[in-house]
Amino acid sequence: MVKPGRILSTFFLSTLLVAYCAADVGKAESKDESHAASKGVTYDARSVIINGKRELLFSGAIHYPRSTPDMWPDLIQKAKRGGLNTIETYVFWNGHEPVQGQYNFEGEYDLVKFIKLIHQNRMFAVLRLGPFVQAEWNNGGLPYWLREVPNIIFRSDNEPYKEHMQRFVTMIVNKMKEKLFAPQGGPIVLAQIENEYNTIQLAYREKGDSYVQWAAKMALGLNVQIPWIMCKQKDAPDPVINTCNGRHCGDTFIGPNKPNKPALWTENWTTQFRVFGDPPSQRSAEDLSYSVARFFSKNGSMVNYYMYHGGTNFGRTSSSFTSTRYYDEAPIDEYGLLREPKWGHLLDVHKSLNLGKRALLWGVPTVEKLGPDLEAIVWQQPGTQVCIAFLANNNTQQPQVMNFKGQPYLLPPRSISILPDCKTVVFNTNLITAQHNSRTFVRSEIANRNFNWEMYREVPPPETAMKTPGTQEHWILSKDTTDYVWFIAQLKLEARDLPMKKDVVPTLRVASEGHGIHAFINGEYIGTEHGSKVEKNFVFQKPAHFKQGMNHIAMLSFVVGLPDSGAYMEHRYAGPRSITILGLNTGTLDISENGWSHQVGIDGEKKKIFTEEGSKSVKWTKPDQGGAITWYKGHFDAPEGNNPVLITMDGLGKGMVWINGHNIGRYWMSYLSPLNAPTQSEYHIPRAFIKPKDNLIVIFEEERGNPKAVFISTANRDTICSVVGEQHPPSPRGFENKAGIVRPLVNDLKPKAELTCPDQMKIAAVEFASFGDPLGNCGSYVQGNCTAPASKQVVEKHCLGKPTCKIPVEAAEFGNISGACAPHMPKTLAVQVICGK
């Protein structure tokens, strides 16, 4: 279903014509063909030119540290099967140089291995060096130690920052020069310097302008012999290409800043990333494919899906308040499973565009208005019949019929049909012929047999001799080596200070700059409070039972990642700043400057009790009903099969989880979304972290939860579906392009419901089938007002016991219809099946 939205603006034809005058299209093709054997990467107004050939680039973002190395080959292969020819990744400075001068290129940070895997799959690579990357990554990828460099100002014409930035970028480039850039025979065809700098450039005034010039000059001086790009940088210095980021660059991109540069889209957001406290977010396959068709119809020649696989923010790598699961609604989900129909529908738009590749790369565009909301954009190669047409209905609510070249074409609301020969519709952005699927979590019998939980409860630390007049800033203390800092003070109260009435209890009030605190008075946990992604600052106010004599006040301040964006990031602060006690008999007492001692981190972290060896350093006891600042330890055996593994954190509040010493990320079950549910309940445990037997699981619970309801499951997408109507176009996978001529691979081009099981499984059962007007989604279909009684038998005949099948979507196949179908309404076939071994 297409929801009402704004009518997209019309692209100016003059922009296209200026670009093509600069490209001199007719001469360029013969020049391209004569230099097809040349090495290197250049560009013209139409596209990036690789080894002498213009290319359409279909790229997907896969960030190497957001998955484990054993997952990389499968992710890259699935991306290639999805019609991509390019993989994009950022480079994460704080992952590679967490301590100044100490480098890490091992495990999930083995960038060279990742790029080589891309090359082994015969794909291109786009390397976004930044080194500021944002990416919802801790501190935007900048290492914390950079904050402590004297006189530094991040991302400005500032000598200390430029010195360290140039050193790191040069080091990465030198690693890539080991035969990984395209001119050396490697896969890297584009490199990015900086990242969306226009959004903060004005904050630095002339220092921002000069920094952009310096960054471009520095990058060009590295002599990588491939084009450099700057995303969302309208003033990118020549020859650096300015690119677009966003959801609808076909309508929002102002275009390249010089007529000899191609239109490239570096971030097409496949969904919206989530922060803790957010409800679910989606972006439909229809909207995503519409944006791609729109951009390529308007001179675009590259799209990069951000993200194609989001993955997992392991450990403490996420930026402030960002959830551990990242872009799970991407074409490949967090666990590495194909999310259908998004993956398949994008495959079909890529196939459709490639069928018209010659016309797109060598044609001249024309735009024709054929109605109030109807337009046809046609690319035709001069002097030939080679052409591709994009027929667009920009009305967001009503389908319309377009008369194009003497033929009627029905266009659903806000949709684009692609005709790679200007005759045959092989794709419509709103009519999905790709299959659907539904994700299922299966509770493991083996893994959940008996965790044998034990606990170790920390106590607030005592006051130390080292005190400061007030509370110090959280990150200055922690240096981002931990989420946690204790703030401790002693307060002596006389009997006359305390309330006389039994029903009056003093209140501890703490104004904090973020992100949250847990407070204890005399060892008793009195509660927690926190800010949000939108507003980090908050005020903690909880009643507290103070006593006559010396009172012990302890606050565990916590953060949920450094921010990843904005100007002057070196000046971001967290932690308590004002502390008062209300409700005393002698009035409000400000204890902000009373003298505070601090302890960085928590005891269990320092002793590494999340490892087998470290766990021996504390005394574990039988768990009780739950208490704050408590560690839980258990063991489990590997779940059945080979499907991805996850843990559901029911019964817990907030904290972290380790599996065999690997930190799988922060969980936060107590921070509910407006829908009164946690933003994320399931947390990915990579198979690479799991042994066959006796796996150590350690949970650090900050609040009062306990793990008795925690359980481990496996994930699958073995439920697959298809929803295809009589008016759907044939799949573009049934066509080929030979010498610029589009030809069908089969004689029967009538619409079909196609199903293919994953992992070489076969269709074991038909759970639902209805030819009529079915309702619902994959996993929850119901019959509508009418259906063919023989629907299930027809599907079983075509599909049972087969790994793949095709069901003709036509009335003659299904026989009589029962019920009350709307007159002349095209029928739809909805099918849901289960795959098995």
VOGU-3710 file (C-alpha; in Angstrom, 3 decimals, decimal comma):
1> mvkpgrilst> 0,000/0,000/0,000  1,317/3,427/-0,884  0,789/6,044/1,774  -0,003/9,646/0,806  3,063/11,823/0,627  4,277/14,891/-1,067  4,320/15,157/-4,858  7,966/15,094/-5,838  9,363/18,053/-7,708  10,265/17,937/-11,393
11> fflstllvay> 13,911/17,772/-12,368  15,063/20,442/-14,786  15,971/19,048/-18,178  18,474/21,840/-18,651  20,695/20,277/-15,953  20,889/17,059/-17,929  21,554/18,801/-21,229  24,382/20,899/-19,791  26,016/17,725/-18,506  25,715/16,071/-21,883
21> caadvgkaes> 27,097/18,985/-23,794  30,147/18,711/-21,542  30,389/14,965/-22,087  30,097/15,108/-25,902  28,243/11,823/-25,843  28,498/10,755/-29,432  32,283/10,955/-29,529  32,733/9,577/-26,075  31,397/6,086/-26,773  33,915/5,291/-29,477
31> kdeshaaskg> 36,633/6,750/-27,302  35,470/4,545/-24,419  35,531/1,418/-26,560  38,997/2,152/-27,910  40,388/2,541/-24,412  38,563/-0,391/-22,831  41,855/-2,095/-22,018  43,322/0,944/-20,199  43,826/0,793/-16,439  42,746/3,375/-13,900
41> vtydarsvii> 39,684/5,274/-12,716  38,490/8,636/-14,025  35,084/10,234/-14,553  33,066/12,417/-16,857  29,708/14,112/-16,587  27,885/10,800/-16,949  29,655/8,311/-14,694  32,763/6,965/-13,095  35,012/5,407/-15,771  36,831/2,236/-14,669
51> ngkrellfsg> 39,540/0,755/-16,856  38,273/2,868/-19,735  34,595/1,909/-19,355  31,703/3,915/-18,041  29,998/2,092/-15,183  26,711/2,110/-13,318  27,636/1,501/-9,690  25,202/-0,319/-7,420  26,844/-0,233/-4,021  26,004/-1,419/-0,523
61> aihyprstpd> 27,470/-0,339/2,802  28,852/-3,175/4,918  31,008/-2,021/7,840  33,653/-4,599/8,639  33,717/-4,110/12,462  29,938/-4,490/12,714  30,174/-8,196/11,890  32,721/-10,923/12,510  35,284/-11,934/9,858  33,654/-15,337/9,392
71> mwpdliqkak> 30,470/-13,523/8,276  32,192/-11,309/5,674  32,325/-13,784/2,742  28,619/-14,624/3,030  27,589/-10,969/3,361  29,609/-9,949/0,312  28,281/-12,863/-1,753  24,689/-12,029/-0,811  25,295/-8,421/-1,792  26,590/-9,532/-5,180
81> rgglntiety> 23,613/-11,853/-5,694  21,433/-8,860/-4,895  22,688/-7,103/-7,996  25,431/-5,019/-6,378  28,807/-4,576/-8,011  30,342/-2,418/-5,264  30,833/-2,571/-1,483  31,300/0,610/0,550  32,797/0,960/4,011  34,030/3,621/6,365
91> vfwnghepvq> 37,441/3,342/8,024  37,174/3,520/11,829  40,092/5,454/13,308  39,305/4,749/16,968  39,100/1,040/16,206  42,475/1,042/14,455  44,296/3,374/16,865  42,524/3,169/20,245  45,695/4,275/22,002  47,915/6,833/20,326
101> gqynfegeyd> 50,604/5,038/18,358  49,175/1,555/19,059  47,460/0,076/16,006  44,907/-2,680/15,593  44,288/-4,369/12,247  43,313/-7,760/13,627  40,029/-9,649/13,824  37,032/-7,498/12,932  39,416/-4,600/12,256  41,342/-6,456/9,536
111> lvkfiklihq> 40,544/-3,903/6,847  42,983/-5,356/4,332  41,367/-8,793/4,574  37,919/-7,249/4,079  38,989/-5,328/0,955  40,673/-8,435/-0,454  37,443/-10,420/0,015  35,612/-7,782/-2,006  38,216/-8,185/-4,738  37,950/-11,982/-4,653
121> nrmfavlrlg> 34,239/-11,601/-5,399  35,037/-9,434/-8,439  33,401/-6,365/-6,979  34,469/-2,741/-6,676  35,057/-0,984/-3,349  34,412/2,546/-2,119  36,653/3,478/0,809  35,345/6,317/2,961  38,411/7,319/4,955  36,913/10,295/6,775
131> pfvqaewnng> 38,614/9,965/9,208  35,548/11,493/10,851  32,786/9,093/9,818  29,783/9,839/12,097  28,029/6,499/11,319  26,353/6,347/14,754  29,795/5,182/15,870  31,420/6,220/19,145  32,866/9,758/18,816  32,188/9,609/15,075
141> glpywlrevp> 35,228/7,346/14,696  37,686/9,803/16,237  39,823/8,281/19,028  39,296/9,698/22,500  42,972/10,506/22,993  42,632/13,113/20,258  40,614/15,250/22,712  43,649/15,507/24,957  46,003/16,872/22,310  46,842/20,444/23,426
151> niifrsdnep> 45,028/23,250/21,568  43,167/20,875/19,268  39,933/21,780/17,478  38,392/18,873/15,595  37,587/19,213/11,895  38,887/22,727/11,499  41,880/24,493/10,003  43,734/23,626/13,173  47,341/22,457/12,999  47,207/19,767/15,743
161> ykehmqrfvt> 44,096/18,193/14,223  45,389/18,356/10,657  48,686/16,791/11,683  47,046/13,748/13,269  44,382/13,439/10,553  46,985/13,498/7,775  49,164/10,960/9,563  46,290/8,477/9,955  44,881/8,928/6,449  48,349/8,542/4,965
171> mivnkmkekl> 48,902/5,335/6,935  45,635/3,828/5,668  46,332/4,893/2,085  49,803/3,320/2,251  48,222/0,046/3,400  45,789/0,194/0,481  48,597/0,886/-1,970  49,577/-2,743/-1,539  47,689/-3,544/-4,759  44,233/-2,629/-3,450
181> fapqggpivl> 43,563/0,539/-5,454  42,065/-0,077/-8,895  45,037/1,262/-10,918  47,151/-1,432/-9,230  44,592/-4,106/-10,066  42,659/-3,823/-6,800  38,954/-3,149/-6,155  38,992/0,402/-4,696  37,588/2,823/-7,274  36,552/5,791/-5,115
191> aqieneynti> 37,877/7,276/-1,870  36,178/9,757/0,426  37,785/12,465/2,536  35,823/14,143/5,353  32,102/13,463/5,782  29,021/15,713/5,501  31,115/18,709/6,504  28,690/21,256/5,054  26,377/20,592/8,026  28,858/22,217/10,452
201> qlayrekgds> 31,108/24,281/8,181  29,557/27,634/9,082  30,317/27,067/12,763  34,031/27,394/11,989  33,664/30,455/9,731  36,755/30,997/7,562  38,547/28,139/9,347  35,893/25,802/7,980  36,314/27,011/4,398  40,090/26,726/4,508
211> yvqwaakmal> 39,861/23,297/6,149  37,812/21,971/3,221  40,436/23,240/0,806  43,243/21,732/2,864  41,507/18,334/3,232  40,981/18,066/-0,527  44,559/19,128/-1,288  45,956/16,689/1,275  43,919/13,802/-0,173  44,875/14,595/-3,762
221> glnvqipwim> 48,510/14,744/-2,720  48,428/11,105/-1,671  48,440/10,135/-5,359  46,011/7,224/-5,210  45,090/7,726/-8,894  41,379/7,319/-8,298  38,728/10,021/-7,829  38,116/11,506/-4,394  34,619/12,345/-3,192  33,136/14,562/-0,484
231> ckqkdapdpv> 29,561/13,736/0,514  27,079/16,552/1,127  29,814/19,085/0,272  28,478/21,512/-2,305  31,787/23,411/-2,427  34,000/20,332/-2,878  37,206/21,654/-4,500  38,046/20,418/-7,989  38,557/17,669/-8,965  36,867/16,214/-5,870
241> intcngrhcg> 33,277/15,117/-6,600  30,470/16,369/-4,370  27,913/13,632/-3,688  24,433/13,316/-2,203  23,245/11,656/1,021  19,560/11,265/1,826  16,349/9,421/1,008  15,368/11,046/-2,281  18,454/12,415/-4,012  16,626/12,290/-7,353
251> dtfigpnkpn> 14,691/15,322/-6,127  16,816/16,889/-3,383  20,333/16,822/-4,882  21,317/20,173/-6,363  23,699/18,284/-8,630  27,457/18,157/-9,161  29,144/21,517/-8,648  30,857/21,306/-12,047  29,367/20,080/-15,343  32,182/17,543/-15,847
261> kpalwtenwt> 31,383/15,636/-12,638  28,949/12,686/-12,365  25,911/12,539/-10,078  26,743/10,067/-7,305  24,591/9,037/-4,333  26,752/7,921/-1,414  24,004/7,255/1,159  20,519/6,053/0,274  19,149/5,292/3,723  17,472/1,880/3,698
271> tqfrvfgdpp> 15,719/2,604/6,996  16,242/4,808/10,043  18,792/3,800/12,660  17,366/3,484/16,152  18,399/4,892/19,494  17,277/3,487/22,819  13,788/4,797/23,490  12,754/4,734/19,813  9,783/2,800/18,412  10,338/0,554/15,362
281> sqrsaedlsy> 11,260/2,275/12,112  10,773/1,118/8,549  11,374/2,141/4,970  9,388/0,234/2,408  10,931/-1,613/-0,523  8,584/0,372/-2,774  9,842/3,756/-1,563  13,457/2,650/-1,726  13,188/1,342/-5,282  11,253/4,457/-6,344
291> svarffskng> 14,101/6,647/-5,117  16,655/4,590/-7,066  14,669/4,648/-10,312  14,119/8,398/-9,892  17,813/9,127/-9,370  19,026/7,046/-12,317  16,362/8,572/-14,555  17,811/11,980/-13,711  21,462/11,497/-14,606  22,480/9,443/-11,572
301> smvnyymyhg> 25,045/6,717/-12,132  25,826/5,447/-8,624  23,726/4,553/-5,606  25,106/3,303/-2,301  22,642/1,764/0,140  23,312/2,868/3,692  23,151/0,306/5,125  22,962/-2,839/2,988  23,940/-4,818/6,089  23,860/-2,859/9,342
311> gtnfgrtsss> 25,137/-5,487/11,727  25,900/-5,057/15,410  27,494/-2,348/17,540  29,590/-4,720/19,620  31,025/-3,676/22,948  31,032/0,081/23,478  31,300/1,088/19,815  27,932/2,814/19,378  27,471/6,571/19,647  25,345/8,227/22,295
321> ftstryydea> 22,140/6,280/22,976  22,376/4,310/19,699  21,047/0,789/20,052  23,284/-2,256/19,731  21,361/-3,516/16,708  22,184/-1,343/13,673  19,998/-0,942/10,582  18,325/-4,304/11,093  15,725/-3,362/8,446  18,424/-3,225/5,732
331> pideygllre> 18,286/-5,693/2,776  20,492/-8,032/4,838  19,392/-8,054/8,480  21,559/-7,931/11,589  22,031/-11,705/11,570  23,094/-11,858/7,917  19,721/-13,127/6,644  18,075/-11,717/3,517  15,216/-9,368/4,325  12,586/-9,894/1,651
341> pkwghlldvh> 11,070/-8,290/-0,321  13,586/-5,437/0,138  16,577/-7,481/-1,057  14,739/-9,003/-4,029  12,930/-5,818/-5,084  16,235/-3,937/-5,195  17,750/-6,813/-7,188  14,954/-6,293/-9,699  15,513/-2,540/-9,996  19,241/-3,174/-10,528
351> kslnlgkral> 18,451/-5,772/-13,191  16,023/-3,400/-14,898  18,531/-0,547/-14,983  21,266/-2,847/-16,262  18,967/-3,968/-19,086  18,989/-0,328/-20,194  22,619/0,326/-19,257  23,778/1,215/-22,753  21,048/3,804/-23,181  21,697/5,252/-19,734
361> lwgvptvekl> 25,433/5,590/-20,255  25,398/6,710/-23,895  21,956/8,137/-24,438  20,643/11,689/-24,419  17,724/12,414/-22,074  14,398/14,007/-22,877  11,577/14,791/-20,476  7,957/14,876/-21,588  4,977/15,935/-19,490  2,040/13,667/-20,322
371> gpdleaivwq> -0,454/14,797/-17,690  -0,772/16,788/-14,459  1,320/14,283/-12,490  2,673/12,187/-15,346  6,091/12,431/-16,930  8,232/10,264/-19,177  12,011/10,493/-19,017  13,598/8,801/-22,013  17,279/8,114/-22,648  18,062/7,298/-26,267
381> qpgtqvciaf> 21,400/6,739/-27,916  21,615/9,090/-30,931  21,191/7,403/-34,282  20,027/4,081/-32,793  16,917/2,430/-31,381  18,694/1,861/-28,049  16,614/3,561/-25,364  15,202/3,239/-21,869  12,086/4,954/-20,549  11,027/5,859/-17,016
391> lannntqqpq> 7,265/6,425/-16,802  6,413/8,247/-13,567  3,090/8,806/-11,844  3,800/11,448/-9,199  0,257/11,446/-7,865  0,535/10,004/-4,371  -3,029/8,690/-4,137  -4,474/7,749/-7,530  -3,356/5,270/-10,210  -3,221/6,762/-13,687
401> vmnfkgqpyl> -2,979/5,577/-17,286  -0,187/7,107/-19,359  -0,312/7,081/-23,147  3,314/6,639/-24,209  4,363/6,064/-27,814  0,785/5,157/-28,695  0,406/2,534/-25,944  -1,468/2,801/-22,609  0,473/2,051/-19,422  -1,248/1,741/-16,041
411> lpprsisilp> 0,841/3,301/-13,280  0,042/2,796/-9,575  0,180/5,865/-7,286  3,638/7,406/-6,825  5,399/4,836/-8,910  7,836/4,517/-11,785  7,747/1,866/-14,499  11,020/1,006/-16,220  10,920/0,085/-19,934  14,496/-0,880/-20,891
421> dcktvvfntn> 13,558/-0,923/-24,603  10,991/1,924/-24,365  8,275/-0,694/-24,989  8,248/-3,450/-22,389  7,523/-2,845/-18,713  9,868/-5,096/-16,745  9,604/-3,321/-13,399  7,329/-1,037/-11,437  8,473/0,360/-8,114  5,092/-0,389/-6,489
431> litaqhnsrt> 4,443/-3,846/-7,967  6,714/-6,292/-6,188  7,353/-9,574/-7,966  10,143/-10,604/-5,558  9,286/-13,018/-2,774  8,693/-11,960/0,830  9,832/-13,630/4,036  9,222/-13,524/7,755  11,835/-13,835/10,486  11,283/-16,428/13,185
441> fvrseianrn> 13,098/-16,840/16,494  13,210/-20,447/17,694  13,966/-21,015/21,356  16,892/-23,408/21,750  16,319/-26,524/23,831  20,020/-27,263/24,228  21,272/-23,784/25,118  18,566/-23,108/27,715  18,758/-26,391/29,634  20,426/-24,976/32,720
451> fnwemyrevp> 22,510/-21,825/32,945  23,280/-22,483/36,636  23,323/-18,760/37,334  25,579/-17,347/40,035  25,907/-13,725/41,103  28,471/-11,261/42,371  27,084/-7,991/43,721  29,271/-4,931/43,872  28,931/-2,391/46,655  29,450/1,344/46,344
461> ppetamktpg> 33,115/2,150/46,989  34,209/4,087/50,085  35,301/7,672/49,993  38,990/8,085/49,218  41,572/10,542/50,500  41,817/12,085/47,028  39,035/14,658/46,829  38,142/17,589/44,652  36,019/20,556/45,732  33,349/19,626/43,203
471> tqehwilskd> 32,495/16,811/40,813  34,838/16,372/37,863  33,656/15,839/34,293  32,828/12,227/33,449  34,826/11,768/30,216  37,884/13,596/31,534  37,946/11,037/34,313  37,134/7,921/32,284  39,001/8,794/29,079  36,305/6,643/27,465
481> ttdyvwfiaq> 37,849/3,426/28,788  34,565/2,572/30,548  30,944/3,693/30,677  31,103/4,118/34,439  32,465/6,589/37,009  31,658/6,616/40,729  31,122/9,948/42,494  31,406/9,543/46,289  30,981/11,907/49,245  30,353/11,835/52,984
491> lkleardlpm> 27,783/14,080/54,645  27,328/14,513/58,377  23,810/15,410/59,531  22,600/16,298/63,004  19,235/15,310/64,415  17,987/18,866/63,918  18,783/18,620/60,164  16,428/15,719/59,611  12,654/16,094/59,104  10,578/15,871/62,262
501> kkdvvptlrv> 7,527/14,344/60,548  7,609/10,661/59,713  5,845/11,172/56,383  8,493/13,658/55,160  11,532/12,153/53,486  14,428/14,203/52,106  15,013/14,160/48,342  18,334/13,844/46,542  18,344/16,078/43,462  21,109/15,798/40,885
511> aseghgihaf> 21,314/17,930/37,753  23,455/16,039/35,250  24,860/16,686/31,802  24,238/13,046/30,898  23,752/10,320/30,276  22,451/8,714/33,476  23,114/7,888/37,133  22,351/5,212/39,704  22,286/6,599/43,245  22,967/4,964/46,611
521> ingeyigteh> 22,521/6,428/50,082  24,229/4,523/52,864  24,520/1,525/50,580  20,829/1,496/49,694  19,914/1,806/46,020  17,425/4,659/45,673  16,944/4,694/41,900  18,105/5,705/38,473  17,458/8,426/35,926  18,786/9,215/32,462
531> gskveknfvf> 18,597/11,579/29,525  17,904/10,772/25,894  19,420/11,097/22,444  17,527/14,367/21,990  18,275/15,787/25,425  21,272/14,385/27,282  20,799/16,610/30,325  18,385/15,431/32,994  17,472/15,919/36,639  17,477/13,000/39,075
541> qkpahfkqgm> 15,066/13,385/42,010  14,451/10,494/44,401  13,524/10,254/48,073  16,416/9,131/50,266  16,582/7,966/53,877  19,385/9,958/55,448  20,388/9,254/59,042  21,804/11,149/61,948  25,562/11,092/61,774  27,756/10,328/58,771
551> nhiamlsfvv> 25,967/9,527/55,516  27,609/7,865/52,542  26,491/9,196/49,134  27,535/7,294/46,011  26,433/7,942/42,455  27,397/5,692/39,575  27,403/7,972/36,533  27,067/6,180/33,208  27,279/7,162/29,565  26,001/5,361/26,466
561> glpdsgayme> 28,659/6,338/23,948  30,261/9,597/22,891  28,303/11,772/20,441  29,015/11,241/16,753  28,144/14,577/15,183  28,076/18,332/15,484  30,644/21,109/15,702  33,322/21,305/18,395  33,003/17,690/19,426  36,106/18,024/21,588
571> hryagprsit> 33,933/20,050/23,985  31,221/17,569/24,957  30,617/16,846/28,614  28,773/14,419/30,856  28,210/13,682/34,516  26,646/15,376/37,548  27,176/19,132/37,967  24,774/20,184/40,711  23,830/18,101/43,755  21,347/19,212/46,398
581> ilglntgtld> 19,280/17,684/49,182  15,714/18,943/49,576  13,326/18,464/52,468  15,771/18,829/55,341  14,531/20,573/58,453  17,224/23,198/57,979  16,318/23,854/54,324  17,775/22,873/50,963  21,423/21,880/51,189  23,761/22,287/48,201
591> isengwshqv> 26,530/19,710/48,429  27,963/20,245/44,925  31,213/21,653/46,366  31,398/19,570/49,544  34,371/17,548/48,407  33,979/14,529/46,136  36,145/11,551/45,423  35,938/9,600/42,180  36,525/6,049/41,024  36,765/5,217/37,349
601> gidgekkkif> 35,079/1,987/36,289  33,562/-0,812/38,313  35,264/-3,601/40,171  34,192/-6,427/37,868  35,519/-4,614/34,798  38,943/-4,148/36,357  39,138/-7,798/37,381  37,778/-8,915/33,994  35,331/-11,252/35,667  33,636/-11,681/32,275
611> teegsksvkw> 36,490/-14,073/31,358  37,048/-17,589/32,695  40,269/-16,593/34,441  38,981/-13,278/35,757  35,795/-14,844/37,080  37,881/-16,771/39,590  38,952/-13,540/41,310  35,599/-12,930/43,029  33,252/-15,009/45,147  30,076/-15,974/43,321
621> tkpdqggait> 26,929/-16,805/45,270  23,467/-18,146/44,612  21,350/-15,439/42,935  18,575/-13,694/44,832  15,622/-11,761/43,425  17,869/-9,108/41,926  19,758/-6,004/42,961  21,587/-3,101/41,394  25,202/-3,276/40,211  25,202/-7,073/40,048
631> wykghfdape> 27,115/-9,527/37,879  25,597/-12,836/36,790  27,552/-15,798/35,478  26,290/-18,925/33,751  27,187/-21,519/31,122  25,421/-22,948/28,082  26,056/-25,312/25,191  25,864/-24,217/21,561  22,329/-24,100/20,135  21,159/-26,615/17,550
641> gnnpvlitmd> 22,079/-26,256/13,887  23,961/-23,451/12,180  21,410/-20,624/12,212  22,336/-17,261/13,747  22,103/-17,040/17,536  20,563/-14,373/19,774  19,758/-13,818/23,418  16,534/-12,243/24,693  17,158/-10,165/27,813  13,760/-10,497/29,470
651> glgkgmvwin> 13,671/-9,611/33,162  16,713/-7,329/33,055  17,048/-3,540/33,075  20,285/-2,155/31,649  23,854/-3,357/31,280  26,202/-5,396/29,095  26,634/-9,051/28,071  29,805/-11,046/27,450  30,029/-14,443/25,735  33,353/-16,225/26,345
661> ghnigrywms> 34,919/-12,830/27,035  33,434/-11,109/23,968  31,302/-8,057/24,727  28,231/-8,343/22,473  27,040/-4,846/23,384  24,870/-2,771/25,658  21,315/-3,852/26,451  18,643/-1,511/27,791  15,320/-3,183/28,441  13,973/-0,676/30,945
671> ylsplnaptq> 14,078/2,283/28,534  10,703/1,872/26,873  9,579/3,386/23,597  6,289/5,293/23,244  4,783/1,890/22,408  5,640/0,748/25,956  8,172/-1,802/24,771  11,993/-1,935/24,724  13,625/-0,584/21,585  15,641/-3,815/21,395
681> seyhiprafi> 15,022/-7,065/23,246  17,145/-9,540/21,223  20,939/-9,316/21,020  23,091/-11,058/18,436  25,635/-13,647/19,577  27,880/-14,372/16,573  28,539/-18,057/16,028  32,250/-17,192/16,013  31,971/-16,384/19,742  30,441/-19,758/20,635
691> kpkdnlivif> 32,139/-23,077/21,476  30,352/-26,421/21,127  30,148/-26,862/24,910  30,344/-24,933/28,184  30,149/-21,348/26,944  30,633/-18,670/29,580  27,946/-15,984/29,693  28,429/-12,996/32,005  25,860/-10,242/32,437  26,446/-6,951/34,210
701> eeergnpkav> 23,075/-5,662/35,394  23,021/-2,027/36,516  19,438/-2,022/37,787  17,465/-4,562/39,807  16,794/-7,197/37,170  17,768/-10,850/37,305  18,457/-13,324/34,487  15,992/-16,097/35,294  13,829/-15,152/32,261  16,743/-14,754/29,833
711> fistanrdti> 16,794/-17,242/26,963  18,792/-18,067/23,829  17,255/-18,627/20,390  18,214/-19,096/16,782  16,953/-16,963/13,904  15,688/-18,071/10,510  13,730/-16,794/7,545  12,324/-20,161/6,495  8,816/-18,740/6,081  8,650/-17,357/2,548
721> csvvgeqhpp> 5,777/-15,760/0,702  4,730/-14,227/-2,586  2,066/-11,646/-3,390  1,585/-11,120/-7,122  -1,409/-9,739/-8,970  -2,727/-10,238/-12,477  -1,513/-6,763/-13,443  2,038/-7,222/-12,188  4,754/-6,951/-14,849  6,926/-9,956/-15,621
731> sprgfenkag> 10,080/-10,205/-13,545  13,100/-8,402/-15,056  15,039/-11,569/-14,314  13,290/-13,065/-17,348  15,025/-10,710/-19,790  18,477/-10,135/-21,238  20,176/-7,376/-23,205  22,068/-8,466/-26,292  23,939/-5,712/-28,142  21,518/-3,103/-26,853
741> ivrplvndlk> 18,400/-5,153/-27,683  16,203/-6,320/-24,773  14,916/-9,866/-25,280  12,826/-12,222/-23,113  14,481/-15,408/-21,913  11,131/-17,213/-21,805  8,074/-17,274/-24,044  5,500/-16,924/-21,283  5,708/-13,396/-19,819  2,538/-13,582/-17,760
751> pkaeltcpdq> 2,985/-12,738/-14,057  4,050/-15,557/-11,757  4,481/-16,010/-8,021  8,046/-17,216/-7,569  9,357/-18,900/-4,416  12,906/-19,981/-3,593  13,902/-21,562/-0,285  17,100/-20,425/1,435  20,106/-22,646/2,100  19,147/-25,411/-0,351
761> mkiaavefas> 16,006/-26,290/1,583  12,773/-27,484/0,012  9,178/-26,350/0,378  7,819/-28,548/3,142  4,327/-27,142/3,650  1,910/-24,611/2,198  0,560/-22,610/5,130  -1,621/-20,195/3,202  -2,787/-19,687/-0,368  -5,533/-17,488/-1,732
771> fgdplgncgs> -6,249/-16,329/-5,263  -8,697/-13,456/-4,868  -8,308/-10,398/-2,637  -6,199/-11,647/0,325  -5,115/-9,326/3,133  -2,146/-9,072/5,488  1,590/-9,572/5,331  3,989/-12,482/5,152  3,425/-14,451/8,341  -0,099/-13,110/8,895
781> yvqgnctapa> -2,190/-13,497/5,724  -5,976/-13,857/5,864  -8,568/-14,390/3,162  -10,427/-11,352/1,896  -13,934/-11,146/0,486  -13,278/-13,704/-2,222  -10,939/-16,597/-2,934  -10,501/-19,595/-5,210  -11,213/-22,756/-3,131  -8,545/-24,625/-5,117
791> skqvvekhcl> -5,802/-22,112/-4,238  -3,905/-24,300/-1,791  -4,099/-27,416/-3,986  -2,775/-25,472/-6,996  0,180/-24,121/-5,016  0,951/-27,549/-3,548  0,950/-29,046/-7,042  3,531/-26,517/-8,241  5,686/-26,242/-5,133  5,664/-29,042/-2,551
801> gkptckipve> 9,010/-30,818/-2,216  10,808/-28,376/-4,528  13,574/-25,875/-3,674  12,029/-23,341/-6,036  8,751/-22,984/-7,905  6,676/-20,667/-10,087  2,896/-20,414/-9,927  1,054/-18,780/-12,850  -1,114/-15,897/-11,647  -4,129/-16,322/-13,918
811> aaefgnisga> -7,771/-17,243/-13,393  -7,635/-20,345/-15,591  -5,124/-21,921/-13,200  -7,348/-21,586/-10,117  -10,886/-22,170/-11,414  -13,987/-20,844/-9,713  -13,926/-17,946/-7,256  -16,153/-18,046/-4,173  -17,261/-14,993/-2,254  -17,920/-11,433/-3,370
821> caphmpktla> -15,054/-10,012/-5,389  -15,364/-6,425/-6,521  -16,493/-6,283/-10,178  -13,625/-6,239/-12,694  -11,100/-6,255/-9,866  -7,764/-7,852/-10,835  -7,101/-10,893/-8,659  -4,059/-11,328/-6,437  -2,336/-14,524/-5,378  -0,885/-14,608/-1,854
831> vqvicgk> 1,148/-17,653/-0,859  2,950/-18,560/2,354  5,097/-21,682/2,646  7,543/-23,214/5,100  10,968/-24,395/3,940  12,738/-27,372/5,497  15,566/-29,800/4,948
//
